[in-house]
Amino acid sequence: MSRLLHRYGVPPVPDAELAVRSADGARVHVELHGPEDAPAVVLAHGWTCNTRFWDAQIRDLAADHRVIAYDQRGHGLSPDPGPGGYSTNALADDLEAVLTATLEPGRKAVIAGHSMGGMTVMAAAARPALREHAAAVLLCSTGSTRLTAEALVVPIRAGALRTRITTAVLGAKAPLGPVNPVTKKVLKYATMGAGSAPDRVDTCARIVHACPRRARVAWGHVLAELDLAAGVRELRVPTAVIAGTDDRLTPPVHARAIADALPVGLGLTELAGMGHMTPVEAPEAVTAKIRELVARYVATGTGARGTTGQGKAATAEKEDVA
């Protein structure tokens, strides 16, 4: 087995798992990796993904960080949409619940969100838990508004027709089908750079195709109507932005707009030739940026113990680690 196949094919085993209850009672699956008293990092994945999307970052960071990764509602091991269903408010509720359940009062963390995970951070920007626990934020390959108007997945001129087709694609109910050379080629075109290695394309395809159709369709409708511009202006912590220059889903125009609007912006890193799946396509660059933010903004050992958040509002139930 090659180094890359080992890196992306074998998931890291969490030190502990929690079932966190969100505001509406939805169950959110959380994984904890690395030393309990190490600097904390929280990872929020994007649409149609799951915690496996962050495997490269978890493997690297867990050696000397407390890494907290969770499945967005409807994804992975968080299949329950709860009474609150699918909305940006639900995304914010879930992130707040995870932060409250895994971090002691006052303990700071770097929060990294990819795509819909970045939108989650924007949706929660004014929430008390985020303001209490976020030392710094990394937004990867994301946008705050006009997603269907700006997306380049449909190769025609910008305008009403392209927007309508893109909206239909986001909410399409057709099954994705098996992972095979054809479906991998389609996924690579839509979400990854032309030079992406075959094993990384395969990794992304298997993650995306594992997403339940109901959640994919429901979240696709939410993304089509997204408007989190106000959330960007409320994100009052140091925030760095990363984008791939060849991202068709959230082209760099989104990253530039976000970087310009951030109250405490740390600048934009554009990764040449990379597509939308930057944590998988360029894992070293994303991990290095997270490490940089931790080193600069998280005080080692501050509020480091007691990561189950006992006595706080969110409910966390320990799960057995397989």
C-alpha positions as CSV (number, residue, x, y, z in Angstrom):
1,M,0.0,0.0,0.0
2,S,1.4,3.4,-1.0
3,R,1.9,6.2,1.5
4,L,-1.0,8.1,0.0
5,L,-3.4,5.2,0.0
6,H,-2.5,4.6,3.6
7,R,-3.0,8.3,4.4
8,Y,-6.4,8.6,2.7
9,G,-7.7,5.0,2.8
10,V,-7.4,4.2,6.6
11,P,-9.4,6.6,8.8
12,P,-7.8,7.8,12.0
13,V,-9.4,6.2,15.1
14,P,-10.8,8.8,17.6
15,D,-9.8,8.7,21.2
16,A,-13.4,9.3,22.2
17,E,-16.8,9.8,20.5
18,L,-19.8,11.8,21.7
19,A,-23.4,12.2,20.8
20,V,-24.2,15.8,21.3
21,R,-27.8,17.1,21.3
22,S,-28.5,20.2,19.4
23,A,-31.0,22.9,20.4
24,D,-33.9,21.0,18.7
25,G,-32.8,17.6,20.0
26,A,-31.0,16.5,16.8
27,R,-28.1,14.1,17.5
28,V,-24.7,15.3,16.3
29,H,-21.9,12.8,16.1
30,V,-18.6,14.2,17.4
31,E,-15.1,12.7,17.3
32,L,-12.3,13.7,19.7
33,H,-8.6,13.1,18.7
34,G,-5.3,13.8,20.3
35,P,-4.2,14.9,23.8
36,E,-7.1,16.3,26.0
37,D,-5.0,19.2,27.3
38,A,-3.5,20.2,23.9
39,P,-4.5,23.3,21.9
40,A,-7.9,22.7,20.5
41,V,-9.0,22.7,16.8
42,V,-12.7,22.3,15.7
43,L,-13.3,21.0,12.1
44,A,-16.6,21.5,10.3
45,H,-17.0,19.7,7.0
46,G,-19.0,20.7,4.0
47,W,-22.1,19.6,2.0
48,T,-22.2,15.9,1.2
49,C,-19.1,15.2,3.2
50,N,-18.4,13.8,6.7
51,T,-15.6,13.7,9.2
52,R,-13.5,11.5,6.9
53,F,-13.0,14.5,4.7
54,W,-10.6,15.8,7.4
55,D,-8.5,12.6,7.7
56,A,-5.3,14.2,6.6
57,Q,-5.6,17.1,9.0
58,I,-6.6,14.9,11.9
59,R,-3.6,12.6,11.3
60,D,-1.2,15.5,11.4
61,L,-2.8,17.7,14.1
62,A,-3.8,15.0,16.6
63,A,-0.2,14.4,17.5
64,D,-0.1,17.7,19.4
65,H,-3.6,19.1,19.3
66,R,-7.0,18.2,20.6
67,V,-8.9,17.8,17.4
68,I,-12.8,18.0,17.5
69,A,-14.5,16.9,14.3
70,Y,-18.2,16.4,13.8
71,D,-20.7,15.2,11.2
72,Q,-23.1,17.9,10.1
73,R,-26.8,17.0,10.5
74,G,-28.0,14.6,7.9
75,H,-24.4,13.5,7.1
76,G,-22.2,10.6,8.3
77,L,-23.2,9.4,11.8
78,S,-25.5,12.4,12.4
79,P,-28.4,11.2,10.3
80,D,-31.2,12.9,12.3
81,P,-32.2,16.3,10.9
82,G,-34.3,17.0,14.1
83,P,-37.4,19.0,14.3
84,G,-35.4,22.1,13.2
85,G,-34.7,20.4,9.8
86,Y,-32.2,21.9,7.4
87,S,-31.3,25.6,7.7
88,T,-28.5,27.9,8.4
89,N,-30.0,28.4,11.8
90,A,-29.7,24.6,12.4
91,L,-26.1,24.7,11.3
92,A,-25.4,27.4,13.8
93,D,-27.3,25.5,16.6
94,D,-25.2,22.4,15.9
95,L,-21.9,24.2,16.0
96,E,-22.9,25.9,19.2
97,A,-23.8,22.6,20.8
98,V,-20.5,21.0,19.7
99,L,-18.5,23.9,21.1
100,T,-20.5,23.9,24.4
101,A,-20.2,20.1,24.9
102,T,-16.5,19.8,24.1
103,L,-14.8,22.9,25.4
104,E,-14.8,24.2,29.0
105,P,-16.0,27.8,29.6
106,G,-13.4,30.2,28.3
107,R,-11.4,27.6,26.5
108,K,-10.4,28.8,23.0
109,A,-10.0,26.9,19.8
110,V,-9.2,27.5,16.1
111,I,-12.4,26.7,14.1
112,A,-11.9,25.5,10.5
113,G,-14.8,25.2,8.2
114,H,-14.8,23.9,4.6
115,S,-17.6,24.9,2.2
116,M,-20.8,24.5,4.1
117,G,-18.7,24.2,7.2
118,G,-17.4,27.7,6.6
119,M,-21.0,28.8,6.1
120,T,-21.8,27.2,9.4
121,V,-19.2,29.5,11.1
122,M,-20.7,32.5,9.3
123,A,-24.2,31.5,10.4
124,A,-23.0,31.2,14.0
125,A,-20.8,34.3,14.0
126,A,-22.9,36.2,16.5
127,R,-23.7,33.2,18.7
128,P,-22.4,33.4,22.3
129,A,-20.7,30.0,22.1
130,L,-18.7,31.0,19.0
131,R,-17.6,34.3,20.5
132,E,-16.6,32.6,23.7
133,H,-14.6,29.8,22.2
134,A,-13.2,31.0,18.8
135,A,-9.7,32.2,19.0
136,A,-9.4,32.3,15.2
137,V,-11.2,30.9,12.2
138,L,-10.1,29.4,8.9
139,L,-12.6,29.5,6.0
140,C,-11.8,27.1,3.2
141,S,-13.4,27.1,-0.2
142,T,-16.7,28.7,0.8
143,G,-19.1,31.6,0.0
144,S,-21.6,33.7,1.8
145,T,-24.2,34.5,-0.9
146,R,-25.0,34.2,-4.6
147,L,-23.7,30.6,-4.8
148,T,-25.8,29.6,-7.8
149,A,-25.2,32.9,-9.7
150,E,-21.4,32.6,-9.3
151,A,-20.9,28.9,-9.7
152,L,-19.0,27.7,-12.8
153,V,-20.1,24.1,-12.8
154,V,-22.4,24.7,-15.7
155,P,-20.1,25.7,-18.6
156,I,-22.2,28.4,-20.1
157,R,-22.2,32.2,-19.9
158,A,-23.3,33.8,-16.6
159,G,-26.9,34.8,-16.5
160,A,-30.4,33.7,-15.5
161,L,-30.3,30.4,-17.4
162,R,-27.0,29.3,-15.8
163,T,-28.3,30.2,-12.4
164,R,-31.5,28.2,-12.9
165,I,-29.6,25.1,-14.1
166,T,-27.2,25.4,-11.2
167,T,-30.0,25.6,-8.8
168,A,-31.6,22.5,-10.3
169,V,-28.3,20.7,-10.0
170,L,-27.9,21.5,-6.3
171,G,-31.4,20.2,-5.6
172,A,-31.4,17.3,-8.0
173,K,-33.1,14.2,-6.5
174,A,-31.5,11.7,-8.8
175,P,-29.2,9.2,-7.0
176,L,-25.5,9.7,-7.6
177,G,-25.0,6.0,-8.4
178,P,-22.0,3.8,-7.7
179,V,-18.4,5.1,-7.6
180,N,-16.9,4.2,-10.9
181,P,-14.7,5.9,-13.5
182,V,-17.5,7.9,-15.0
183,T,-18.9,9.2,-11.7
184,K,-15.4,10.0,-10.5
185,K,-14.7,12.0,-13.7
186,V,-17.9,14.0,-13.1
187,L,-17.1,14.7,-9.5
188,K,-13.5,15.7,-10.4
189,Y,-14.8,18.1,-13.0
190,A,-17.3,19.7,-10.6
191,T,-15.3,19.8,-7.4
192,M,-11.5,19.3,-8.0
193,G,-8.6,20.7,-9.9
194,A,-7.5,19.1,-13.2
195,G,-4.3,17.9,-11.7
196,S,-5.8,16.1,-8.7
197,A,-4.3,12.7,-8.0
198,P,-6.5,9.7,-8.7
199,D,-6.5,8.5,-5.1
200,R,-7.6,11.9,-3.9
201,V,-10.4,11.9,-6.4
202,D,-11.4,8.4,-5.3
203,T,-11.4,9.5,-1.7
204,C,-13.7,12.5,-2.4
205,A,-16.0,10.4,-4.6
206,R,-16.5,7.8,-1.9
207,I,-17.2,10.4,0.7
208,V,-19.7,12.3,-1.4
209,H,-21.5,9.2,-2.7
210,A,-22.0,8.0,0.9
211,C,-24.1,11.1,1.7
212,P,-27.8,10.2,2.1
213,R,-29.8,11.5,-0.8
214,R,-32.4,13.2,1.5
215,A,-29.7,15.3,3.2
216,R,-27.9,16.1,-0.1
217,V,-31.1,17.4,-1.7
218,A,-32.3,19.3,1.4
219,W,-29.0,21.0,2.0
220,G,-28.8,21.8,-1.7
221,H,-32.0,23.8,-1.5
222,V,-30.6,25.7,1.5
223,L,-27.4,26.5,-0.3
224,A,-29.3,27.8,-3.4
225,E,-31.0,30.4,-1.2
226,L,-28.0,31.2,1.0
227,D,-27.3,34.7,2.2
228,L,-24.8,35.0,5.0
229,A,-23.3,38.3,4.1
230,A,-24.3,39.7,7.5
231,G,-22.6,36.8,9.2
232,V,-19.3,37.7,7.6
233,R,-19.5,41.1,9.1
234,E,-20.3,39.6,12.6
235,L,-17.3,37.3,12.5
236,R,-15.2,39.4,14.9
237,V,-12.3,37.1,15.4
238,P,-9.1,36.8,13.4
239,T,-10.1,35.0,10.2
240,A,-8.0,33.5,7.4
241,V,-9.4,32.5,4.0
242,I,-8.2,29.8,1.6
243,A,-9.5,29.1,-1.9
244,G,-8.5,27.1,-4.9
245,T,-8.0,29.1,-8.1
246,D,-9.9,26.4,-10.1
247,D,-12.9,26.1,-7.7
248,R,-16.0,25.8,-9.8
249,L,-18.5,25.4,-6.9
250,T,-17.4,28.5,-4.9
251,P,-15.0,30.4,-7.3
252,P,-12.4,32.7,-5.8
253,V,-14.8,35.7,-6.3
254,H,-16.5,34.5,-3.1
255,A,-13.3,34.2,-1.1
256,R,-12.2,37.7,-2.2
257,A,-15.5,39.2,-1.2
258,I,-15.4,37.5,2.2
259,A,-11.8,38.5,2.8
260,D,-12.6,42.1,2.0
261,A,-15.6,42.1,4.4
262,L,-14.1,40.5,7.4
263,P,-13.8,42.7,10.5
264,V,-10.5,41.1,11.5
265,G,-9.2,39.6,8.2
266,L,-5.9,37.8,8.0
267,G,-5.8,37.7,4.2
268,L,-6.6,35.3,1.4
269,T,-4.4,32.4,0.3
270,E,-5.2,31.3,-3.3
271,L,-4.0,27.8,-4.1
272,A,-3.0,27.5,-7.8
273,G,-4.7,24.7,-9.7
274,M,-6.8,23.5,-6.7
275,G,-10.5,23.0,-6.9
276,H,-13.2,23.1,-4.2
277,M,-11.9,20.2,-2.1
278,T,-8.8,22.0,-0.7
279,P,-8.4,20.0,2.5
280,V,-8.0,16.8,0.4
281,E,-6.4,18.3,-2.7
282,A,-3.9,20.5,-0.7
283,P,-3.8,18.9,2.8
284,E,-0.4,20.3,3.7
285,A,-1.4,23.9,2.9
286,V,-4.6,23.7,4.9
287,T,-3.0,21.9,7.8
288,A,-0.1,24.4,7.9
289,K,-2.6,27.3,8.0
290,I,-4.4,25.7,10.9
291,R,-1.1,25.2,12.8
292,E,-0.2,28.8,12.1
293,L,-3.4,30.1,13.6
294,V,-3.1,27.8,16.6
295,A,0.5,29.0,17.2
296,R,-0.5,32.6,16.9
297,Y,-3.9,32.8,18.7
298,V,-4.4,29.8,21.0
299,A,-2.6,29.8,24.4
300,T,-1.4,26.3,25.2
301,G,-3.1,24.8,28.2
302,T,-5.7,27.6,28.7
303,G,-8.8,25.9,30.0
304,A,-7.5,22.7,28.6
305,R,-9.1,20.1,30.8
306,G,-12.6,18.8,31.1
307,T,-13.5,18.6,27.5
308,T,-16.9,17.0,27.9
309,G,-18.3,20.4,29.0
310,Q,-20.2,19.0,32.0
311,G,-22.7,21.3,33.6
312,K,-23.2,23.4,30.4
313,A,-26.3,23.7,28.3
314,A,-25.5,21.2,25.6
315,T,-26.1,17.4,26.2
316,A,-23.2,15.1,25.4
317,E,-23.4,11.3,25.7
318,K,-20.3,9.2,25.5
319,E,-20.2,6.6,22.7
320,D,-18.1,3.5,22.4
321,V,-15.2,3.7,20.1
322,A,-15.2,0.9,17.6
